[in-house]
Amino acid sequence: MLSMGGVKPWTATMLERTPGLALSIFKASGVERKDLVIIHNQYGINCVTIDSALICKKMGITSIGITSSEFCKTIPQFWELS
């Protein structure tokens, strides 16, 4: 998520779950193919995280994803929920 100084954490959490928000962020930021985008999320499953990675791939932008593999181990997998 982009740096959001002064924004309450729950607001940022709600925003990162908003479908389509990543495209708006990319359009407003002016990111170009020559740029490097670093995508960070504790567990990597929110809309903005996934959409950002897909947008980078589609636009040919180099991206680096940072997540917590230890935290991921604590989250139930989809097949465990059914």
PyMOL Python script that loads the backbone (N, CA, C, O; Angstrom):
from pymol import cmd

cmd.read_pdbstr("""\
ATOM      1  N   MET A   1       0.850  -1.172   0.000  1.00  0.00           N
ATOM      2  CA  MET A   1       0.000   0.000   0.000  1.00  0.00           C
ATOM      3  C   MET A   1       0.886   1.222   0.000  1.00  0.00           C
ATOM      4  O   MET A   1       1.953   1.219   0.614  1.00  0.00           O
ATOM      5  N   LEU A   2       0.469   2.236  -0.661  1.00  0.00           N
ATOM      6  CA  LEU A   2       1.237   3.465  -0.681  1.00  0.00           C
ATOM      7  C   LEU A   2       1.307   4.052   0.715  1.00  0.00           C
ATOM      8  O   LEU A   2       0.420   3.830   1.539  1.00  0.00           O
ATOM      9  N   SER A   3       2.360   4.798   0.972  1.00  0.00           N
ATOM     10  CA  SER A   3       2.503   5.450   2.267  1.00  0.00           C
ATOM     11  C   SER A   3       1.301   6.350   2.501  1.00  0.00           C
ATOM     12  O   SER A   3       0.962   7.180   1.657  1.00  0.00           O
ATOM     13  N   MET A   4       0.668   6.185   3.633  1.00  0.00           N
ATOM     14  CA  MET A   4      -0.550   6.935   3.907  1.00  0.00           C
ATOM     15  C   MET A   4      -0.443   7.632   5.254  1.00  0.00           C
ATOM     16  O   MET A   4      -1.206   7.334   6.172  1.00  0.00           O
ATOM     17  N   GLY A   5       0.498   8.556   5.374  1.00  0.00           N
ATOM     18  CA  GLY A   5       0.707   9.265   6.623  1.00  0.00           C
ATOM     19  C   GLY A   5      -0.567   9.901   7.140  1.00  0.00           C
ATOM     20  O   GLY A   5      -1.276  10.578   6.395  1.00  0.00           O
ATOM     21  N   GLY A   6      -0.861   9.687   8.409  1.00  0.00           N
ATOM     22  CA  GLY A   6      -2.022  10.295   9.036  1.00  0.00           C
ATOM     23  C   GLY A   6      -3.322   9.532   8.836  1.00  0.00           C
ATOM     24  O   GLY A   6      -4.343   9.905   9.415  1.00  0.00           O
ATOM     25  N   VAL A   7      -3.313   8.485   8.041  1.00  0.00           N
ATOM     26  CA  VAL A   7      -4.526   7.701   7.811  1.00  0.00           C
ATOM     27  C   VAL A   7      -4.595   6.598   8.856  1.00  0.00           C
ATOM     28  O   VAL A   7      -3.609   5.901   9.101  1.00  0.00           O
ATOM     29  N   LYS A   8      -5.758   6.443   9.468  1.00  0.00           N
ATOM     30  CA  LYS A   8      -5.925   5.404  10.484  1.00  0.00           C
ATOM     31  C   LYS A   8      -5.717   4.026   9.854  1.00  0.00           C
ATOM     32  O   LYS A   8      -6.128   3.802   8.716  1.00  0.00           O
ATOM     33  N   PRO A   9      -5.082   3.096  10.583  1.00  0.00           N
ATOM     34  CA  PRO A   9      -4.805   1.768  10.021  1.00  0.00           C
ATOM     35  C   PRO A   9      -6.031   1.052   9.460  1.00  0.00           C
ATOM     36  O   PRO A   9      -5.934   0.401   8.420  1.00  0.00           O
ATOM     37  N   TRP A  10      -7.178   1.156  10.121  1.00  0.00           N
ATOM     38  CA  TRP A  10      -8.361   0.451   9.625  1.00  0.00           C
ATOM     39  C   TRP A  10      -8.817   1.021   8.299  1.00  0.00           C
ATOM     40  O   TRP A  10      -9.372   0.298   7.472  1.00  0.00           O
ATOM     41  N   THR A  11      -8.587   2.332   8.079  1.00  0.00           N
ATOM     42  CA  THR A  11      -8.939   2.945   6.798  1.00  0.00           C
ATOM     43  C   THR A  11      -8.067   2.375   5.691  1.00  0.00           C
ATOM     44  O   THR A  11      -8.566   2.033   4.619  1.00  0.00           O
ATOM     45  N   ALA A  12      -6.759   2.270   5.947  1.00  0.00           N
ATOM     46  CA  ALA A  12      -5.838   1.705   4.963  1.00  0.00           C
ATOM     47  C   ALA A  12      -6.196   0.255   4.674  1.00  0.00           C
ATOM     48  O   ALA A  12      -6.120  -0.186   3.527  1.00  0.00           O
ATOM     49  N   THR A  13      -6.585  -0.488   5.701  1.00  0.00           N
ATOM     50  CA  THR A  13      -6.970  -1.887   5.521  1.00  0.00           C
ATOM     51  C   THR A  13      -8.207  -1.991   4.638  1.00  0.00           C
ATOM     52  O   THR A  13      -8.283  -2.869   3.779  1.00  0.00           O
ATOM     53  N   MET A  14      -9.167  -1.112   4.842  1.00  0.00           N
ATOM     54  CA  MET A  14     -10.369  -1.121   4.007  1.00  0.00           C
ATOM     55  C   MET A  14     -10.022  -0.772   2.566  1.00  0.00           C
ATOM     56  O   MET A  14     -10.555  -1.373   1.634  1.00  0.00           O
ATOM     57  N   LEU A  15      -9.134   0.193   2.381  1.00  0.00           N
ATOM     58  CA  LEU A  15      -8.759   0.613   1.033  1.00  0.00           C
ATOM     59  C   LEU A  15      -8.060  -0.492   0.266  1.00  0.00           C
ATOM     60  O   LEU A  15      -8.322  -0.684  -0.921  1.00  0.00           O
ATOM     61  N   GLU A  16      -7.169  -1.223   0.930  1.00  0.00           N
ATOM     62  CA  GLU A  16      -6.415  -2.251   0.216  1.00  0.00           C
ATOM     63  C   GLU A  16      -7.285  -3.426  -0.200  1.00  0.00           C
ATOM     64  O   GLU A  16      -6.844  -4.287  -0.962  1.00  0.00           O
ATOM     65  N   ARG A  17      -8.503  -3.468   0.287  1.00  0.00           N
ATOM     66  CA  ARG A  17      -9.448  -4.525  -0.100  1.00  0.00           C
ATOM     67  C   ARG A  17     -10.406  -4.064  -1.193  1.00  0.00           C
ATOM     68  O   ARG A  17     -11.321  -4.800  -1.562  1.00  0.00           O
ATOM     69  N   THR A  18     -10.209  -2.864  -1.709  1.00  0.00           N
ATOM     70  CA  THR A  18     -11.106  -2.285  -2.698  1.00  0.00           C
ATOM     71  C   THR A  18     -10.742  -2.739  -4.110  1.00  0.00           C
ATOM     72  O   THR A  18      -9.673  -2.386  -4.609  1.00  0.00           O
ATOM     73  N   PRO A  19     -11.609  -3.514  -4.764  1.00  0.00           N
ATOM     74  CA  PRO A  19     -11.323  -3.950  -6.134  1.00  0.00           C
ATOM     75  C   PRO A  19     -11.175  -2.746  -7.070  1.00  0.00           C
ATOM     76  O   PRO A  19     -11.956  -1.797  -6.995  1.00  0.00           O
ATOM     77  N   GLY A  20     -10.181  -2.789  -7.941  1.00  0.00           N
ATOM     78  CA  GLY A  20      -9.965  -1.724  -8.919  1.00  0.00           C
ATOM     79  C   GLY A  20      -9.139  -0.552  -8.430  1.00  0.00           C
ATOM     80  O   GLY A  20      -8.755   0.302  -9.228  1.00  0.00           O
ATOM     81  N   LEU A  21      -8.857  -0.490  -7.140  1.00  0.00           N
ATOM     82  CA  LEU A  21      -8.108   0.645  -6.603  1.00  0.00           C
ATOM     83  C   LEU A  21      -6.680   0.691  -7.133  1.00  0.00           C
ATOM     84  O   LEU A  21      -6.139   1.775  -7.349  1.00  0.00           O
ATOM     85  N   ALA A  22      -6.067  -0.460  -7.345  1.00  0.00           N
ATOM     86  CA  ALA A  22      -4.672  -0.492  -7.813  1.00  0.00           C
ATOM     87  C   ALA A  22      -4.518   0.235  -9.143  1.00  0.00           C
ATOM     88  O   ALA A  22      -3.545   0.963  -9.337  1.00  0.00           O
ATOM     89  N   LEU A  23      -5.455   0.049 -10.053  1.00  0.00           N
ATOM     90  CA  LEU A  23      -5.370   0.714 -11.352  1.00  0.00           C
ATOM     91  C   LEU A  23      -5.413   2.228 -11.183  1.00  0.00           C
ATOM     92  O   LEU A  23      -4.671   2.945 -11.854  1.00  0.00           O
ATOM     93  N   SER A  24      -6.268   2.718 -10.299  1.00  0.00           N
ATOM     94  CA  SER A  24      -6.335   4.158 -10.025  1.00  0.00           C
ATOM     95  C   SER A  24      -5.019   4.666  -9.450  1.00  0.00           C
ATOM     96  O   SER A  24      -4.556   5.749  -9.809  1.00  0.00           O
ATOM     97  N   ILE A  25      -4.420   3.888  -8.560  1.00  0.00           N
ATOM     98  CA  ILE A  25      -3.138   4.267  -7.964  1.00  0.00           C
ATOM     99  C   ILE A  25      -2.060   4.328  -9.041  1.00  0.00           C
ATOM    100  O   ILE A  25      -1.269   5.271  -9.075  1.00  0.00           O
ATOM    101  N   PHE A  26      -2.024   3.330  -9.919  1.00  0.00           N
ATOM    102  CA  PHE A  26      -1.025   3.307 -10.989  1.00  0.00           C
ATOM    103  C   PHE A  26      -1.194   4.492 -11.928  1.00  0.00           C
ATOM    104  O   PHE A  26      -0.209   5.125 -12.309  1.00  0.00           O
ATOM    105  N   LYS A  27      -2.431   4.799 -12.304  1.00  0.00           N
ATOM    106  CA  LYS A  27      -2.683   5.931 -13.200  1.00  0.00           C
ATOM    107  C   LYS A  27      -2.245   7.245 -12.563  1.00  0.00           C
ATOM    108  O   LYS A  27      -1.655   8.093 -13.232  1.00  0.00           O
ATOM    109  N   ALA A  28      -2.528   7.416 -11.278  1.00  0.00           N
ATOM    110  CA  ALA A  28      -2.180   8.657 -10.576  1.00  0.00           C
ATOM    111  C   ALA A  28      -0.684   8.781 -10.316  1.00  0.00           C
ATOM    112  O   ALA A  28      -0.159   9.891 -10.231  1.00  0.00           O
ATOM    113  N   SER A  29       0.007   7.645 -10.189  1.00  0.00           N
ATOM    114  CA  SER A  29       1.427   7.676  -9.825  1.00  0.00           C
ATOM    115  C   SER A  29       2.350   7.940 -11.002  1.00  0.00           C
ATOM    116  O   SER A  29       3.476   8.399 -10.815  1.00  0.00           O
ATOM    117  N   GLY A  30       1.890   7.658 -12.204  1.00  0.00           N
ATOM    118  CA  GLY A  30       2.741   7.864 -13.372  1.00  0.00           C
ATOM    119  C   GLY A  30       3.829   6.811 -13.528  1.00  0.00           C
ATOM    120  O   GLY A  30       4.847   7.067 -14.171  1.00  0.00           O
ATOM    121  N   VAL A  31       3.630   5.635 -12.951  1.00  0.00           N
ATOM    122  CA  VAL A  31       4.609   4.552 -13.060  1.00  0.00           C
ATOM    123  C   VAL A  31       4.776   4.188 -14.532  1.00  0.00           C
ATOM    124  O   VAL A  31       3.802   4.083 -15.278  1.00  0.00           O
ATOM    125  N   GLU A  32       6.033   3.999 -14.932  1.00  0.00           N
ATOM    126  CA  GLU A  32       6.333   3.645 -16.320  1.00  0.00           C
ATOM    127  C   GLU A  32       7.073   2.320 -16.382  1.00  0.00           C
ATOM    128  O   GLU A  32       7.496   1.779 -15.360  1.00  0.00           O
ATOM    129  N   ARG A  33       7.220   1.809 -17.589  1.00  0.00           N
ATOM    130  CA  ARG A  33       7.866   0.514 -17.802  1.00  0.00           C
ATOM    131  C   ARG A  33       9.289   0.471 -17.246  1.00  0.00           C
ATOM    132  O   ARG A  33       9.743  -0.587 -16.811  1.00  0.00           O
ATOM    133  N   LYS A  34       9.990   1.584 -17.253  1.00  0.00           N
ATOM    134  CA  LYS A  34      11.382   1.627 -16.784  1.00  0.00           C
ATOM    135  C   LYS A  34      11.482   1.595 -15.254  1.00  0.00           C
ATOM    136  O   LYS A  34      12.573   1.422 -14.710  1.00  0.00           O
ATOM    137  N   ASP A  35      10.364   1.760 -14.566  1.00  0.00           N
ATOM    138  CA  ASP A  35      10.362   1.840 -13.104  1.00  0.00           C
ATOM    139  C   ASP A  35      10.382   0.455 -12.452  1.00  0.00           C
ATOM    140  O   ASP A  35      10.130  -0.565 -13.094  1.00  0.00           O
ATOM    141  N   LEU A  36      10.685   0.459 -11.178  1.00  0.00           N
ATOM    142  CA  LEU A  36      10.637  -0.740 -10.342  1.00  0.00           C
ATOM    143  C   LEU A  36       9.555  -0.517  -9.293  1.00  0.00           C
ATOM    144  O   LEU A  36       9.551   0.507  -8.611  1.00  0.00           O
ATOM    145  N   VAL A  37       8.649  -1.460  -9.164  1.00  0.00           N
ATOM    146  CA  VAL A  37       7.581  -1.361  -8.172  1.00  0.00           C
ATOM    147  C   VAL A  37       7.813  -2.427  -7.107  1.00  0.00           C
ATOM    148  O   VAL A  37       7.968  -3.608  -7.418  1.00  0.00           O
ATOM    149  N   ILE A  38       7.836  -1.999  -5.857  1.00  0.00           N
ATOM    150  CA  ILE A  38       7.970  -2.925  -4.735  1.00  0.00           C
ATOM    151  C   ILE A  38       6.592  -3.060  -4.092  1.00  0.00           C
ATOM    152  O   ILE A  38       5.997  -2.077  -3.651  1.00  0.00           O
ATOM    153  N   ILE A  39       6.107  -4.281  -4.050  1.00  0.00           N
ATOM    154  CA  ILE A  39       4.776  -4.562  -3.512  1.00  0.00           C
ATOM    155  C   ILE A  39       4.956  -5.313  -2.196  1.00  0.00           C
ATOM    156  O   ILE A  39       5.569  -6.379  -2.152  1.00  0.00           O
ATOM    157  N   HIS A  40       4.410  -4.736  -1.128  1.00  0.00           N
ATOM    158  CA  HIS A  40       4.561  -5.357   0.195  1.00  0.00           C
ATOM    159  C   HIS A  40       3.194  -5.570   0.821  1.00  0.00           C
ATOM    160  O   HIS A  40       2.336  -4.688   0.796  1.00  0.00           O
ATOM    161  N   ASN A  41       3.010  -6.743   1.375  1.00  0.00           N
ATOM    162  CA  ASN A  41       1.807  -7.059   2.120  1.00  0.00           C
ATOM    163  C   ASN A  41       2.144  -8.214   3.039  1.00  0.00           C
ATOM    164  O   ASN A  41       2.885  -9.119   2.656  1.00  0.00           O
ATOM    165  N   GLN A  42       1.611  -8.193   4.240  1.00  0.00           N
ATOM    166  CA  GLN A  42       1.957  -9.229   5.213  1.00  0.00           C
ATOM    167  C   GLN A  42       1.610 -10.624   4.718  1.00  0.00           C
ATOM    168  O   GLN A  42       2.345 -11.578   4.973  1.00  0.00           O
ATOM    169  N   TYR A  43       0.498 -10.745   4.013  1.00  0.00           N
ATOM    170  CA  TYR A  43       0.095 -12.072   3.555  1.00  0.00           C
ATOM    171  C   TYR A  43      -0.255 -12.127   2.075  1.00  0.00           C
ATOM    172  O   TYR A  43      -0.490 -13.212   1.545  1.00  0.00           O
ATOM    173  N   GLY A  44      -0.296 -10.989   1.397  1.00  0.00           N
ATOM    174  CA  GLY A  44      -0.369 -10.949  -0.059  1.00  0.00           C
ATOM    175  C   GLY A  44      -1.660 -11.339  -0.737  1.00  0.00           C
ATOM    176  O   GLY A  44      -1.640 -11.730  -1.904  1.00  0.00           O
ATOM    177  N   ILE A  45      -2.797 -11.248  -0.040  1.00  0.00           N
ATOM    178  CA  ILE A  45      -4.037 -11.693  -0.677  1.00  0.00           C
ATOM    179  C   ILE A  45      -5.079 -10.590  -0.849  1.00  0.00           C
ATOM    180  O   ILE A  45      -6.204 -10.887  -1.251  1.00  0.00           O
ATOM    181  N   ASN A  46      -4.754  -9.350  -0.566  1.00  0.00           N
ATOM    182  CA  ASN A  46      -5.717  -8.272  -0.747  1.00  0.00           C
ATOM    183  C   ASN A  46      -5.751  -7.817  -2.201  1.00  0.00           C
ATOM    184  O   ASN A  46      -4.793  -8.016  -2.947  1.00  0.00           O
ATOM    185  N   CYS A  47      -6.862  -7.205  -2.593  1.00  0.00           N
ATOM    186  CA  CYS A  47      -7.061  -6.775  -3.981  1.00  0.00           C
ATOM    187  C   CYS A  47      -5.926  -5.901  -4.499  1.00  0.00           C
ATOM    188  O   CYS A  47      -5.409  -6.143  -5.590  1.00  0.00           O
ATOM    189  N   VAL A  48      -5.536  -4.900  -3.739  1.00  0.00           N
ATOM    190  CA  VAL A  48      -4.509  -3.973  -4.225  1.00  0.00           C
ATOM    191  C   VAL A  48      -3.188  -4.696  -4.447  1.00  0.00           C
ATOM    192  O   VAL A  48      -2.480  -4.406  -5.411  1.00  0.00           O
ATOM    193  N   THR A  49      -2.852  -5.621  -3.578  1.00  0.00           N
ATOM    194  CA  THR A  49      -1.608  -6.378  -3.719  1.00  0.00           C
ATOM    195  C   THR A  49      -1.612  -7.213  -4.997  1.00  0.00           C
ATOM    196  O   THR A  49      -0.688  -7.125  -5.806  1.00  0.00           O
ATOM    197  N   ILE A  50      -2.635  -8.006  -5.172  1.00  0.00           N
ATOM    198  CA  ILE A  50      -2.720  -8.891  -6.337  1.00  0.00           C
ATOM    199  C   ILE A  50      -2.869  -8.087  -7.620  1.00  0.00           C
ATOM    200  O   ILE A  50      -2.182  -8.357  -8.606  1.00  0.00           O
ATOM    201  N   ASP A  51      -3.766  -7.098  -7.615  1.00  0.00           N
ATOM    202  CA  ASP A  51      -3.966  -6.277  -8.809  1.00  0.00           C
ATOM    203  C   ASP A  51      -2.697  -5.531  -9.200  1.00  0.00           C
ATOM    204  O   ASP A  51      -2.403  -5.394 -10.388  1.00  0.00           O
ATOM    205  N   SER A  52      -1.943  -5.048  -8.220  1.00  0.00           N
ATOM    206  CA  SER A  52      -0.693  -4.338  -8.517  1.00  0.00           C
ATOM    207  C   SER A  52       0.295  -5.246  -9.237  1.00  0.00           C
ATOM    208  O   SER A  52       0.931  -4.838 -10.209  1.00  0.00           O
ATOM    209  N   ALA A  53       0.418  -6.470  -8.760  1.00  0.00           N
ATOM    210  CA  ALA A  53       1.327  -7.423  -9.406  1.00  0.00           C
ATOM    211  C   ALA A  53       0.869  -7.732 -10.830  1.00  0.00           C
ATOM    212  O   ALA A  53       1.691  -7.812 -11.743  1.00  0.00           O
ATOM    213  N   LEU A  54      -0.428  -7.906 -11.021  1.00  0.00           N
ATOM    214  CA  LEU A  54      -0.954  -8.200 -12.358  1.00  0.00           C
ATOM    215  C   LEU A  54      -0.784  -7.015 -13.308  1.00  0.00           C
ATOM    216  O   LEU A  54      -0.477  -7.200 -14.485  1.00  0.00           O
ATOM    217  N   ILE A  55      -0.982  -5.809 -12.801  1.00  0.00           N
ATOM    218  CA  ILE A  55      -0.789  -4.610 -13.622  1.00  0.00           C
ATOM    219  C   ILE A  55       0.670  -4.493 -14.040  1.00  0.00           C
ATOM    220  O   ILE A  55       0.966  -4.192 -15.197  1.00  0.00           O
ATOM    221  N   CYS A  56       1.580  -4.729 -13.103  1.00  0.00           N
ATOM    222  CA  CYS A  56       3.009  -4.690 -13.436  1.00  0.00           C
ATOM    223  C   CYS A  56       3.329  -5.698 -14.535  1.00  0.00           C
ATOM    224  O   CYS A  56       4.040  -5.381 -15.488  1.00  0.00           O
ATOM    225  N   LYS A  57       2.809  -6.895 -14.400  1.00  0.00           N
ATOM    226  CA  LYS A  57       3.065  -7.939 -15.396  1.00  0.00           C
ATOM    227  C   LYS A  57       2.536  -7.517 -16.762  1.00  0.00           C
ATOM    228  O   LYS A  57       3.227  -7.655 -17.771  1.00  0.00           O
ATOM    229  N   LYS A  58       1.313  -7.005 -16.790  1.00  0.00           N
ATOM    230  CA  LYS A  58       0.686  -6.592 -18.047  1.00  0.00           C
ATOM    231  C   LYS A  58       1.442  -5.440 -18.706  1.00  0.00           C
ATOM    232  O   LYS A  58       1.560  -5.396 -19.931  1.00  0.00           O
ATOM    233  N   MET A  59       1.955  -4.504 -17.897  1.00  0.00           N
ATOM    234  CA  MET A  59       2.652  -3.330 -18.428  1.00  0.00           C
ATOM    235  C   MET A  59       4.143  -3.571 -18.650  1.00  0.00           C
ATOM    236  O   MET A  59       4.845  -2.693 -19.153  1.00  0.00           O
ATOM    237  N   GLY A  60       4.632  -4.761 -18.277  1.00  0.00           N
ATOM    238  CA  GLY A  60       6.056  -5.048 -18.443  1.00  0.00           C
ATOM    239  C   GLY A  60       6.932  -4.317 -17.445  1.00  0.00           C
ATOM    240  O   GLY A  60       8.099  -4.040 -17.724  1.00  0.00           O
ATOM    241  N   ILE A  61       6.377  -4.004 -16.285  1.00  0.00           N
ATOM    242  CA  ILE A  61       7.105  -3.294 -15.231  1.00  0.00           C
ATOM    243  C   ILE A  61       7.721  -4.323 -14.287  1.00  0.00           C
ATOM    244  O   ILE A  61       7.054  -5.267 -13.864  1.00  0.00           O
ATOM    245  N   THR A  62       8.988  -4.136 -13.965  1.00  0.00           N
ATOM    246  CA  THR A  62       9.649  -5.018 -13.007  1.00  0.00           C
ATOM    247  C   THR A  62       9.054  -4.778 -11.623  1.00  0.00           C
ATOM    248  O   THR A  62       8.920  -3.635 -11.187  1.00  0.00           O
ATOM    249  N   SER A  63       8.701  -5.855 -10.942  1.00  0.00           N
ATOM    250  CA  SER A  63       8.147  -5.718  -9.594  1.00  0.00           C
ATOM    251  C   SER A  63       8.821  -6.710  -8.659  1.00  0.00           C
ATOM    252  O   SER A  63       9.281  -7.775  -9.070  1.00  0.00           O
ATOM    253  N   ILE A  64       8.864  -6.329  -7.399  1.00  0.00           N
ATOM    254  CA  ILE A  64       9.390  -7.180  -6.336  1.00  0.00           C
ATOM    255  C   ILE A  64       8.286  -7.308  -5.294  1.00  0.00           C
ATOM    256  O   ILE A  64       7.754  -6.303  -4.823  1.00  0.00           O
ATOM    257  N   GLY A  65       7.946  -8.527  -4.939  1.00  0.00           N
ATOM    258  CA  GLY A  65       6.931  -8.762  -3.916  1.00  0.00           C
ATOM    259  C   GLY A  65       7.580  -9.171  -2.608  1.00  0.00           C
ATOM    260  O   GLY A  65       8.455 -10.037  -2.579  1.00  0.00           O
ATOM    261  N   ILE A  66       7.148  -8.548  -1.535  1.00  0.00           N
ATOM    262  CA  ILE A  66       7.666  -8.867  -0.204  1.00  0.00           C
ATOM    263  C   ILE A  66       6.481  -9.281   0.664  1.00  0.00           C
ATOM    264  O   ILE A  66       5.495  -8.552   0.772  1.00  0.00           O
ATOM    265  N   THR A  67       6.588 -10.449   1.277  1.00  0.00           N
ATOM    266  CA  THR A  67       5.533 -10.941   2.150  1.00  0.00           C
ATOM    267  C   THR A  67       6.170 -11.712   3.303  1.00  0.00           C
ATOM    268  O   THR A  67       7.389 -11.874   3.343  1.00  0.00           O
ATOM    269  N   SER A  68       5.371 -12.174   4.215  1.00  0.00           N
ATOM    270  CA  SER A  68       5.870 -12.941   5.350  1.00  0.00           C
ATOM    271  C   SER A  68       5.513 -14.409   5.157  1.00  0.00           C
ATOM    272  O   SER A  68       4.359 -14.798   5.336  1.00  0.00           O
ATOM    273  N   SER A  69       6.486 -15.212   4.799  1.00  0.00           N
ATOM    274  CA  SER A  69       6.213 -16.639   4.606  1.00  0.00           C
ATOM    275  C   SER A  69       5.816 -17.303   5.925  1.00  0.00           C
ATOM    276  O   SER A  69       5.036 -18.256   5.922  1.00  0.00           O
ATOM    277  N   GLU A  70       6.335 -16.820   7.040  1.00  0.00           N
ATOM    278  CA  GLU A  70       5.959 -17.382   8.346  1.00  0.00           C
ATOM    279  C   GLU A  70       4.497 -17.074   8.665  1.00  0.00           C
ATOM    280  O   GLU A  70       3.771 -17.941   9.151  1.00  0.00           O
ATOM    281  N   PHE A  71       4.065 -15.840   8.393  1.00  0.00           N
ATOM    282  CA  PHE A  71       2.675 -15.476   8.646  1.00  0.00           C
ATOM    283  C   PHE A  71       1.748 -16.278   7.738  1.00  0.00           C
ATOM    284  O   PHE A  71       0.676 -16.706   8.165  1.00  0.00           O
ATOM    285  N   CYS A  72       2.158 -16.483   6.486  1.00  0.00           N
ATOM    286  CA  CYS A  72       1.336 -17.247   5.535  1.00  0.00           C
ATOM    287  C   CYS A  72       1.046 -18.649   6.044  1.00  0.00           C
ATOM    288  O   CYS A  72      -0.017 -19.203   5.762  1.00  0.00           O
ATOM    289  N   LYS A  73       1.975 -19.225   6.790  1.00  0.00           N
ATOM    290  CA  LYS A  73       1.783 -20.580   7.312  1.00  0.00           C
ATOM    291  C   LYS A  73       0.661 -20.642   8.349  1.00  0.00           C
ATOM    292  O   LYS A  73       0.122 -21.718   8.606  1.00  0.00           O
ATOM    293  N   THR A  74       0.302 -19.501   8.951  1.00  0.00           N
ATOM    294  CA  THR A  74      -0.727 -19.473   9.989  1.00  0.00           C
ATOM    295  C   THR A  74      -2.130 -19.267   9.425  1.00  0.00           C
ATOM    296  O   THR A  74      -3.116 -19.434  10.142  1.00  0.00           O
ATOM    297  N   ILE A  75      -2.227 -18.906   8.147  1.00  0.00           N
ATOM    298  CA  ILE A  75      -3.523 -18.637   7.525  1.00  0.00           C
ATOM    299  C   ILE A  75      -4.089 -19.936   6.957  1.00  0.00           C
ATOM    300  O   ILE A  75      -3.383 -20.652   6.247  1.00  0.00           O
ATOM    301  N   PRO A  76      -5.362 -20.254   7.261  1.00  0.00           N
ATOM    302  CA  PRO A  76      -5.953 -21.472   6.686  1.00  0.00           C
ATOM    303  C   PRO A  76      -5.944 -21.398   5.161  1.00  0.00           C
ATOM    304  O   PRO A  76      -6.244 -20.351   4.587  1.00  0.00           O
ATOM    305  N   GLN A  77      -5.609 -22.483   4.520  1.00  0.00           N
ATOM    306  CA  GLN A  77      -5.626 -22.544   3.063  1.00  0.00           C
ATOM    307  C   GLN A  77      -7.068 -22.743   2.601  1.00  0.00           C
ATOM    308  O   GLN A  77      -7.895 -23.270   3.344  1.00  0.00           O
ATOM    309  N   PHE A  78      -7.364 -22.325   1.383  1.00  0.00           N
ATOM    310  CA  PHE A  78      -8.731 -22.406   0.871  1.00  0.00           C
ATOM    311  C   PHE A  78      -9.296 -23.820   0.959  1.00  0.00           C
ATOM    312  O   PHE A  78     -10.460 -23.998   1.320  1.00  0.00           O
ATOM    313  N   TRP A  79      -8.486 -24.828   0.634  1.00  0.00           N
ATOM    314  CA  TRP A  79      -8.986 -26.199   0.666  1.00  0.00           C
ATOM    315  C   TRP A  79      -9.261 -26.664   2.098  1.00  0.00           C
ATOM    316  O   TRP A  79      -9.989 -27.638   2.294  1.00  0.00           O
ATOM    317  N   GLU A  80      -8.696 -25.990   3.098  1.00  0.00           N
ATOM    318  CA  GLU A  80      -8.952 -26.350   4.494  1.00  0.00           C
ATOM    319  C   GLU A  80     -10.266 -25.758   4.999  1.00  0.00           C
ATOM    320  O   GLU A  80     -10.780 -26.185   6.034  1.00  0.00           O
ATOM    321  N   LEU A  81     -10.810 -24.784   4.282  1.00  0.00           N
ATOM    322  CA  LEU A  81     -12.026 -24.107   4.723  1.00  0.00           C
ATOM    323  C   LEU A  81     -13.293 -24.804   4.247  1.00  0.00           C
ATOM    324  O   LEU A  81     -14.375 -24.534   4.769  1.00  0.00           O
ATOM    325  N   SER A  82     -13.182 -25.682   3.280  1.00  0.00           N
ATOM    326  CA  SER A  82     -14.395 -26.315   2.738  1.00  0.00           C
ATOM    327  C   SER A  82     -14.751 -27.598   3.461  1.00  0.00           C
ATOM    328  O   SER A  82     -15.742 -28.244   3.121  1.00  0.00           O
TER     329      SER A  82
END
""", "prot")
cmd.dss("prot")
cmd.show_as("cartoon", "prot")
cmd.util.cbc("prot")
cmd.orient("prot")
